[in-house]
Amino acid sequence: MIAAAPSLSGLDDLRAALPHIAGAEADLVAITNHSEPIFLSQTNLRLESVSAGFACALHMHQPTIPAGANGELICNLQNMFEHQGDGDNHNASVFAWCYSRMGDFIPELVDQGCNPRIMLDYSGNLLWGLVQMGRDDILDNLKRITCNPKYQPHVEWLGTMWSHAVVPSTPIPDLKLQIQAWQQYFASIFGTEALQRVKGFSPPEMHMPNHPDVLFEYIKALKECGYRWLMVQEHSLENLDGSSLSQAQKYIPNRLVARNSKGETISITALIKTQGSDTKLVAQMQPYHEAKGWGRQTIDGVEIPSLVTQIADGENGGVMMNEFPRDFPRPWHEIRDQQSGVVGCNGTEYLELIEAAGVNPEDYPTCQAVQQHKIWQRVDPDHATVEAVERAIADLKATDHQFHMDGASWTNDLSWVQGYENVLEPMNQLSAHFHEKYDPLVQADPSVTQRQDYQEALLYNLLVQTSCFRYWGQGTWTEYARELYRRGEALVKP
């Protein structure tokens, strides 16, 4: 059982002009850095009777944009409600329902004698937007399944980057700031006890860096913030010899290893999200049907169930909006009635169950970020230097047209870097100026993070990194980013 959660200091009115994304860093360490089981004492699953499991996650996000009546920061969902005639904005009310509806579906299924599971990934932008809009109906529905002991064991929240920043192109000094900002804001809404239970991390766009130093700092930040595991897209990984993951390997935990250019090594448990048409897979509960084709596997002599892991946008597209409400309940009724050995299982719950059965995380299959084998073929990782790694990367870029250090995400046909210099250069400049101004002050006095000027500057720094300002292409969205940059730069300029 987890010990009582410490309080989070420095919280004022939740509806304050600035979101609570900084100021309680020491408290966060005390809250999140524990090794106590989360689900083990309350799970109603028995591993010996499970042949295979499936874990489904829903990703929800709306960006913060400078599009209020006088240029105020508002949630894009609010903008959709206010401009119903533009594009797909007529879906605003349906989107709002999607953000809320798991708070109805889970209690209904539990009350019907079913044993549902769902993992939830909501960006900090969206959670703040719901607060800004006064949507207590949505937030209260989410609190119901997050905090009520009757329903909480069926729901697992996943951490993420506060402003939906894609990790490979986020300035390294801001990785931990993004991660902690989400943790603090989540706790301000759902409480510190709920935050204690957040042990899995869902990266925006399933984007994972493959530059050795960026990946190392990313995993280091995750572990320092108390995370135990990371959801990873299958094609963003390779085995240490450069080969692709075996089919069976994708359905058990892996140990993701990161080596940096100084020869340091760090690792974290990875659950593999398999390829496919993500929204349709989860909307139609395909992971349940796929799990029926899998059985138990062995890790170092211990038999465990295979796990099919998938994530989808929880609101986007007609399939998710219209078919998910019909199809989500069906597997839970079937599992209740048939008891076939295939069950729903959330990520942390699964890992705790198999480790309690005797599996050592050090015995998980070992993998690394895709393309790294080519680097370590040229550089001895035990005697690596920054110069040697950068030289190897430069040589590979010049001689291997398939080699890149842009990372990998849910799609390989979309770059988050190429063609967006007009967003990335200001983004990096704002980050540099933010750290030039505030890092010495925070080092001398950590309470500086509680000051309004720090929190406002941090907010703009994080917002400029939102992936939407690149995903939607040049035009209105890149102008949003440049406006956020202009405001942030005015706050941090020397």
C-alpha positions in Angstrom: 0.0 0.0 0.0 1.3 3.5 -0.9 2.1 5.7 2.1 0.0 8.8 2.5 0.9 11.4 -0.2 2.6 14.6 0.8 0.8 17.8 0.1 1.7 20.0 -2.8 2.7 23.4 -1.6 2.0 26.7 -3.4 -1.4 25.9 -4.9 -3.7 28.9 -5.0 -7.0 29.1 -6.8 -7.1 26.5 -9.6 -8.7 29.1 -11.9 -5.8 31.5 -11.5 -4.7 33.2 -14.7 -1.6 30.9 -14.8 -1.7 27.1 -14.6 0.1 25.5 -11.7 3.1 24.1 -13.6 5.9 25.1 -11.3 6.8 26.0 -7.8 6.5 22.6 -6.0 9.5 20.7 -7.4 10.7 19.4 -4.1 7.2 18.2 -3.2 7.0 16.4 -6.6 10.1 14.4 -5.8 8.6 13.3 -2.5 5.3 12.3 -4.1 6.5 10.5 -7.2 9.8 8.9 -6.3 8.6 5.7 -4.5 8.7 2.1 -5.4 5.5 0.9 -3.7 3.1 -1.2 -5.8 0.2 0.7 -7.3 -2.3 -2.0 -8.4 -0.9 -5.2 -6.8 -2.9 -5.0 -3.6 -6.2 -4.3 -5.3 -6.1 -6.0 -8.7 -8.8 -8.7 -9.2 -6.7 -10.4 -11.9 -5.0 -13.7 -11.1 -2.0 -14.2 -13.4 -2.1 -18.0 -13.4 -5.6 -17.9 -15.1 -4.6 -15.4 -17.7 -3.3 -16.5 -21.1 -3.0 -13.1 -22.7 -3.9 -9.5 -22.0 -4.6 -6.3 -23.8 -3.9 -2.7 -22.7 -5.7 0.2 -24.4 -4.9 3.8 -24.0 -6.7 6.9 -25.1 -4.7 10.1 -25.9 -6.5 13.4 -25.6 -5.2 16.8 -26.5 -6.2 20.3 -27.5 -3.5 23.0 -27.9 -3.4 26.4 -26.1 -3.6 29.2 -28.7 -3.4 33.0 -28.5 -6.9 33.4 -30.1 -9.1 34.8 -27.4 -11.1 38.0 -27.9 -8.1 40.2 -27.2 -5.4 37.6 -28.0 -5.8 35.8 -24.7 -4.5 32.3 -24.3 -7.5 29.9 -24.8 -8.0 26.3 -25.4 -8.5 25.3 -29.1 -11.7 23.5 -27.9 -13.0 26.9 -26.8 -12.1 28.3 -30.2 -14.0 25.5 -31.8 -17.1 26.2 -29.8 -16.8 29.9 -30.7 -16.4 29.3 -34.4 -18.7 26.4 -35.2 -18.8 27.2 -38.9 -15.0 26.8 -39.5 -13.7 23.5 -40.8 -14.6 20.6 -38.4 -15.4 22.9 -35.5 -18.9 21.6 -35.5 -17.5 18.6 -33.7 -16.7 20.7 -30.6 -19.5 19.3 -28.5 -18.7 15.7 -29.5 -15.0 16.3 -28.6 -16.1 17.6 -25.2 -18.2 14.5 -24.7 -15.3 12.3 -25.7 -13.1 13.9 -23.0 -15.8 13.1 -20.4 -17.4 9.8 -21.4 -14.9 7.3 -19.8 -16.3 8.7 -16.6 -19.7 7.2 -17.6 -18.5 4.0 -19.4 -16.3 2.6 -16.6 -18.9 2.9 -13.8 -21.6 1.5 -16.0 -19.5 -1.5 -16.9 -18.3 -2.1 -13.3 -21.9 -1.9 -12.1 -22.8 -4.5 -14.7 -20.3 -6.9 -13.2 -17.7 -6.4 -15.9 -13.9 -5.9 -15.3 -12.9 -3.0 -17.7 -9.5 -1.4 -18.1 -8.4 1.8 -19.7 -5.3 4.0 -19.7 -5.8 7.8 -20.1 -3.3 10.3 -21.5 -4.5 13.9 -21.4 -2.1 16.8 -22.2 -1.6 19.6 -19.8 -2.9 22.0 -22.4 -6.2 20.2 -22.5 -6.6 19.8 -18.7 -5.9 23.6 -18.3 -8.3 24.3 -21.2 -11.1 22.4 -19.4 -10.4 24.5 -16.2 -10.3 27.7 -18.2 -13.6 26.9 -19.8 -15.2 26.0 -16.5 -16.1 22.5 -17.7 -16.5 21.1 -14.2 -18.9 18.5 -15.7 -16.0 16.9 -17.6 -13.5 17.3 -14.8 -15.9 15.9 -12.2 -16.6 12.9 -14.4 -12.8 12.2 -14.7 -12.3 12.7 -11.0 -15.0 10.0 -10.4 -13.0 7.3 -12.1 -9.6 8.7 -10.9 -10.3 9.1 -7.2 -13.3 6.8 -6.3 -11.9 3.5 -4.9 -14.7 1.6 -6.6 -13.6 2.6 -10.1 -10.0 3.7 -9.7 -8.5 0.2 -10.0 -9.9 0.0 -13.5 -8.3 3.2 -14.7 -4.6 4.2 -15.1 -3.4 7.7 -15.9 -0.3 8.0 -18.0 2.0 11.0 -17.7 3.1 13.0 -20.7 4.7 16.3 -21.8 2.6 19.2 -20.5 2.3 21.0 -23.8 2.3 18.0 -26.1 5.9 18.7 -27.1 7.6 16.0 -29.3 10.6 14.8 -27.4 13.4 14.7 -30.1 13.0 18.4 -31.0 12.4 19.7 -27.5 15.5 21.5 -26.0 17.1 19.1 -23.6 16.9 21.5 -20.6 13.1 21.6 -21.1 12.5 17.8 -21.0 12.2 17.7 -17.3 10.3 21.0 -17.1 7.7 19.6 -19.5 7.4 16.3 -17.5 7.2 18.1 -14.1 4.7 20.7 -15.3 2.3 17.9 -16.3 2.8 16.2 -12.9 2.1 19.4 -10.9 -0.9 20.4 -12.9 -2.4 16.9 -12.7 -2.0 16.9 -9.0 -3.6 20.3 -8.7 -6.7 18.8 -10.3 -6.8 15.2 -9.1 -4.7 15.4 -5.9 -1.3 14.1 -4.9 -2.5 10.6 -4.1 -3.7 10.2 -7.7 -0.3 11.5 -8.9 1.5 8.9 -6.8 -0.2 6.3 -9.0 1.1 7.7 -12.3 4.0 5.4 -13.2 3.7 5.0 -17.0 4.6 7.6 -19.6 3.0 8.3 -23.0 5.1 10.4 -25.3 3.3 12.9 -27.6 3.0 11.5 -31.1 4.6 8.3 -29.8 7.8 10.2 -30.7 11.1 8.8 -29.4 14.5 10.4 -29.8 17.3 8.3 -31.3 20.2 10.7 -30.8 22.3 9.0 -28.0 22.5 12.1 -25.8 18.9 13.2 -26.2 17.5 9.7 -25.5 19.8 9.4 -22.4 18.6 12.7 -21.0 15.0 11.8 -21.7 15.1 8.5 -19.9 17.1 10.1 -17.1 14.4 12.8 -16.7 11.6 10.2 -16.7 13.3 8.2 -14.0 14.1 11.2 -11.9 10.4 12.1 -12.1 9.4 8.7 -10.8 8.3 6.9 -14.0 8.8 3.1 -14.2 7.9 2.5 -17.8 7.5 4.1 -21.2 5.1 3.3 -24.1 7.1 3.0 -27.3 6.2 2.5 -31.0 7.5 -0.8 -32.3 9.4 0.6 -35.4 11.2 3.2 -33.3 13.2 0.3 -31.7 15.8 -2.2 -32.7 17.7 -4.9 -31.0 21.3 -4.2 -29.9 22.6 -5.9 -33.0 20.5 -3.7 -35.3 17.9 -6.3 -36.1 14.1 -5.7 -35.8 12.3 -6.8 -32.8 10.9 -10.4 -33.2 7.1 -10.7 -33.4 6.8 -12.4 -30.0 9.2 -9.8 -28.4 6.6 -7.0 -29.1 4.1 -8.6 -26.8 6.2 -8.7 -23.6 8.1 -5.9 -21.8 11.5 -4.8 -23.1 14.4 -3.1 -21.5 15.1 0.1 -23.4 18.8 0.9 -23.0 20.3 4.4 -23.8 24.0 5.0 -24.1 25.3 8.6 -24.3 28.4 10.0 -25.9 30.2 10.0 -22.6 29.8 6.3 -22.2 27.1 6.4 -19.6 24.2 3.9 -19.7 20.6 4.1 -18.4 17.5 2.0 -19.0 13.8 1.9 -18.5 11.0 -0.7 -19.1 9.2 -0.3 -22.4 5.8 -1.6 -23.4 5.6 -1.9 -27.2 2.7 -0.3 -29.1 2.4 -2.3 -32.2 1.9 -0.9 -35.7 -1.5 -0.4 -37.3 -4.3 2.1 -38.0 -4.3 3.2 -34.4 -7.7 4.9 -34.0 -9.6 2.2 -35.7 -7.7 -0.5 -33.8 -8.8 0.9 -30.4 -12.2 2.2 -31.5 -13.2 -1.3 -32.6 -11.3 -3.0 -29.7 -9.1 -4.9 -32.1 -6.4 -5.4 -29.3 -8.8 -7.7 -27.5 -9.3 -9.8 -30.6 -5.6 -9.8 -31.3 -4.9 -11.0 -27.8 -7.0 -14.1 -28.5 -4.3 -15.2 -30.9 -1.5 -15.0 -28.3 -0.7 -17.1 -25.3 1.8 -17.3 -22.5 5.6 -16.6 -23.0 8.6 -17.3 -20.9 11.1 -14.9 -19.5 14.0 -16.5 -17.7 12.0 -19.5 -16.8 8.9 -17.6 -15.6 5.7 -18.0 -17.7 3.7 -14.8 -18.2 0.8 -13.8 -20.4 1.5 -11.9 -23.6 0.2 -8.3 -23.7 -1.2 -6.4 -26.7 -0.7 -2.7 -26.2 -2.3 0.1 -28.2 -3.1 3.8 -28.0 -5.4 6.0 -30.0 -6.6 9.5 -30.2 -9.6 9.4 -27.9 -11.7 12.0 -29.8 -10.4 12.3 -33.3 -12.1 10.8 -36.4 -15.6 9.4 -37.0 -14.6 5.9 -36.0 -13.5 7.0 -32.6 -16.3 9.4 -32.1 -19.1 7.1 -33.3 -17.9 3.4 -33.2 -16.0 3.4 -29.9 -19.1 3.9 -27.7 -20.7 0.9 -29.4 -17.6 -1.3 -29.4 -15.9 -0.6 -26.1 -18.4 -2.4 -23.9 -18.6 -5.6 -26.0 -15.3 -7.3 -25.0 -16.0 -6.6 -21.3 -19.4 -8.3 -21.5 -17.8 -11.2 -23.4 -14.9 -11.6 -20.9 -17.4 -11.6 -18.1 -19.6 -14.3 -19.7 -16.9 -16.5 -21.3 -13.9 -16.3 -19.0 -11.6 -17.4 -21.8 -8.3 -16.4 -20.2 -8.0 -13.2 -22.2 -8.3 -10.1 -20.0 -7.9 -6.3 -20.1 -4.9 -5.2 -18.1 -3.4 -1.8 -17.6 0.3 -1.3 -18.0 1.5 -0.9 -14.5 -0.9 -3.6 -13.3 0.6 -6.0 -15.8 4.2 -5.2 -14.9 3.5 -5.5 -11.1 1.8 -8.9 -11.6 4.5 -10.5 -13.7 7.3 -9.1 -11.4 5.5 -10.4 -8.4 5.5 -13.8 -10.1 9.2 -13.7 -10.2 10.2 -11.9 -13.4 13.2 -9.6 -13.0 13.1 -6.5 -15.2 16.8 -6.9 -15.9 15.8 -10.1 -17.8 13.5 -8.4 -20.2 14.7 -8.5 -23.8 17.1 -5.6 -24.4 16.6 -3.0 -27.2 17.7 0.5 -28.2 16.5 3.3 -30.4 16.4 2.6 -34.1 19.6 3.6 -36.1 21.8 3.5 -33.0 23.5 0.2 -33.9 25.1 2.0 -36.9 26.6 4.5 -34.5 27.9 1.9 -32.0 29.4 -0.1 -34.9 31.7 2.9 -35.5 32.2 4.0 -31.9 33.1 1.7 -29.0 30.3 2.6 -26.5 32.7 1.8 -23.6 35.2 4.4 -24.8 32.8 6.9 -26.4 33.4 10.6 -26.6 31.2 13.5 -27.7 33.5 14.1 -30.7 33.6 10.5 -31.8 29.8 10.2 -31.7 29.2 13.4 -33.6 31.8 12.4 -36.1 30.1 9.1 -36.6 26.7 10.7 -37.0 28.1 13.2 -39.6 29.8 10.4 -41.6 26.6 8.3 -41.6 24.5 11.2 -42.7 26.9 11.8 -45.6 27.1 8.1 -46.7 23.8 6.5 -45.7 20.7 8.1 -47.1 18.5 6.1 -44.7 20.3 7.3 -41.6 18.8 10.2 -39.5 18.7 11.5 -36.0 15.2 12.9 -36.2 13.8 10.2 -33.9 10.7 8.1 -34.8 7.0 8.5 -34.2 3.7 6.9 -35.1 4.3 7.9 -38.7 7.4 7.8 -40.8 6.1 10.1 -43.5 5.9 13.2 -41.4 8.9 15.2 -40.2 8.7 17.4 -37.1 11.9 19.2 -38.1 12.3 19.6 -41.8 10.6 22.8 -43.2 9.8 24.2 -39.8 12.9 26.3 -39.2 10.6 29.4 -38.7 9.2 27.7 -35.6 12.2 25.7 -34.4 14.7 28.5 -34.4 12.6 30.9 -32.3 11.6 27.9 -30.0 15.3 27.1 -29.3 16.1 30.8 -28.9 13.3 31.3 -26.4 14.4 28.3 -24.4 18.0 29.5 -24.4 17.0 32.9 -23.1 14.7 31.4 -20.5 17.5 29.3 -19.1 20.1 32.1 -19.3 17.8 34.3 -17.2 16.4 31.9 -14.7 18.8 29.0 -14.2 21.3 31.0 -12.1 18.4 32.5 -10.1 16.8 29.1 -9.4 20.2 27.6 -8.5 20.7 30.4 -5.9 17.1 30.2 -4.6 14.8 27.3 -5.6 11.8 29.3 -4.5 12.2 31.5 -7.6 10.0 28.9 -9.4 7.1 30.1 -7.3 7.3 33.7 -8.6 4.7 34.8 -11.2 7.3 36.1 -13.6 9.1 32.7 -13.7 5.8 30.8 -14.2 4.6 33.1 -16.9 7.9 32.9 -18.8 7.9 29.1 -18.3 4.4 28.9 -19.7 5.3 30.6 -23.0 8.5 28.6 -23.2 6.6 25.3 -23.0 3.7 26.4 -25.2 5.9 27.3 -28.1 7.1 23.6 -28.1 3.5 22.3 -28.8 3.6 19.9 -31.7 0.4 21.2 -33.3 2.3 24.3 -34.5 4.2 22.0 -36.8 1.7 19.2 -37.4 -0.8 21.4 -39.1 1.7 23.0 -41.5 2.6 26.5 -42.4 0.0 29.3 -41.9 -2.2 30.1 -39.0 -0.6 27.5 -36.7 3.0 28.6 -37.3 1.8 32.2 -36.7 0.3 31.1 -33.4 3.8 29.7 -32.5 5.5 32.9 -33.5 3.1 35.0 -31.5 3.7 32.9 -28.4 7.4 33.2 -29.0 7.2 37.0 -29.2 5.3 37.2 -25.9 7.8 34.8 -24.3 10.8 36.6 -25.6 9.5 39.9 -24.2 9.5 38.2 -20.8 13.0 36.8 -20.9 15.0 39.1 -23.1 18.2 40.3 -21.5 
